[in-house]
Amino acid sequence: MKIMWKIVLAEALLSVLIVACSTVPITGRKQVNMFPESQMVSMSLSQYDEFLSQSKLSDNKEQTEMVKRVGDKIAKAVESYLTANGHSSYIENFNWEFNLVDDATPNAWCMPGGKVVFYTGILPYTKTEAGLAVVMGHEIAHAVARHGNERMSHQMGMQAVATGLDVYLAEKPDETKQIYTTAFGLGSQYGVMLPFSRSHETEADKMGLVFMAMAGYDPGEAVDFWTRMSQSGGQKPPEFMSTHPADQTRIKDIQAYLPEARKYLP
């Protein structure tokens, strides 16, 4: 009975993976997204509206206009590229919006559907319009590459494996269960989930360099921006324990990709 249950589960997962397999624009990486993108966008819209209702928009007109200007330029470049290369479906549900929130946290993000927020706290690090384009390109890349959908799908897969493990261990001694579940938890966290998250960051870096170059910004500005971010202070965990690449790893990877990214400059 246990063997039959495992076979059924494996077949179900395999069928979902085949149906949900797609290719990330620019990098060409194969990915699995189990959720309809329209559902991801719908969820994001409600979360975005709720966030804005609870936040204070910046009253700095010049900075706000810069965020919107850079966002519009990169969005148009992304749309042009994806349409020309047969990937327009990746942004068919997008309705771009760019806002600057009065918050000292050095952060920015883009939700599925093209809803972008910059925090005023990141502007001392971006410094220039080109520096802001580095972050804008990176965050838009996360949305275009559907990283949110992929992470949720990956977590669903891990939960399915965990469920199968529970069935397998149902009749095992408690001590054996503890050993297996602890090993699985640590292995999935440090061996799968965190490296997976770091690969998304690296992919967004590369795609972001291309996007900003398409919009007319020198991608070389990314080295200066991430150097400033690396000097922001605060103790950081070792790379294998982090959701993001180590600063020096990130900067080195960006420098290596710059010749390719500069090919997309107008």
PyMOL commands that set and color helices and strands:
alter all, ss='L'
color gray80, all
select helices_A, chain A and resi 2-20+37-53+61-84+88-91+120-126+129-144+147-168+174-214+221-230+239-241+247-264
alter helices_A, ss='H'
color red, helices_A
select strands_A, chain A and resi 21-23+30-32+97-101+108-111+115-119
alter strands_A, ss='S'
color yellow, strands_A
deselect
rebuild
show_as cartoon
